[in-house]
């Protein structure tokens, strides 16, 4: 009875299909985060250069390292959390959806940190 409404797929097959879709979405989302982070860091350095007329001061380097370091750590944590897990046959078994705050748990804070930094 119930399989006809799901196109003949079982719950595990649907879960694996969903995990594959999540992995693809996560990859695209992380690429967006990385591009935005790089763009913002370039804009900050350019702005600082035009305001002060120089790039290489100790305070500039420390400030950039502080904020870029936070972004890098947050990106790595989120990227690791969004990676799929693979089964024995090499197929994706599970993958959280990085666009769903309910699945992010504490990593929702990491994602918020990326947007703030």
N, C-alpha and C positions, 0 to 999 in steps of 0.2 A: 503494500500500500503506500508507504511514505516515500519510497525511493523515486517514484514518478515525479514528485514535485521538486526534487533536487536534481533532476536530469540523470538519475541512476548512479550518482556519486555517493560514496559512503562518507560519514563524518570525518574519518582520518584523511581521506582524499581531499575533502573540502578544506580541512585545516592546513594541509600541505600547500594547496593552491593559494590560500590566504597568506601563508608564510612567504611564498614566492613573491606575491604581489607586495607584501610589506617590505621585503628585502629590496625590491626595485624602487619603491617609494623612498625608503630610507637612504639609499644610495644617492638619489636625486636631491633629497633634502640636505644631506651632508655636503654635497657639492655646492648647493646654494649657500649654506652657512660659511663654507670655506671661502667662496668668492666674495661674499659680503664682508667677511672679516678682513680679507686682504685689501679690499677696496677702502674700507674704513681706515685701516692702518696707513695706507698710502695717503689718504686725504689728511689724516692727522699730521703726518710727517711733512707734507706739502704746506699745510696751514702753518705749522710751527716755523718752517723755513721762511715763509713769506713774512711772518710777523717779526721774527727775531733776526733774520738775515744769516743765520748759521744753523747747521744741523748737529754738529758733534760737540755738544756740551754734556757734562756728566749728568745734569738733571734731565736733559732730554733723553738720553740713553736709558737712565734708570726708570723714568716715567714710561717710556715705550716698552721696556722689558716687563714692567709691572703689569700693564694692561694687556700687552700681547701675550705674556706668560699665562695670565688668567684665561684668555681666550683659547690658547693652545691646549691647556689642561682640560678646559670644559669641552672643547671639540673632541679631544681624544676620548674622554669619558663617554660622551654621547655616541660617538662613532662605535666604540667598543660595545656599548649597551645595545645598539641597533644592528649589530652583526647577526646574521642567521646562525643557527646551530644545525649541524649536519648529522645525519644518521649513519649507520654502518655502510649502507649502500652508496653513500656520497650525495644523497638527496637532502634538500632542506627539510628539516623536521619542524622547526619553529623559528619565528622571528617576530619581535615586538613591533608595533607600529609607532614610530617616533612622532607621528602627527596626533596621536591620541594621548592626552594627558593622563587618562586612567591607566594606560599601560606603562607610562613613564615612571610613575611612582616618584621617588626622590629625584630622579633625573629630570623631572619637570623643572626643578630649581636650577639645574645645570643649563637647561635650555633657556630659561629666563635670564641667567647670567650672561649667556652669549648675546642676547638681544640688548642687554644693558651696556655691556662692554663694547 
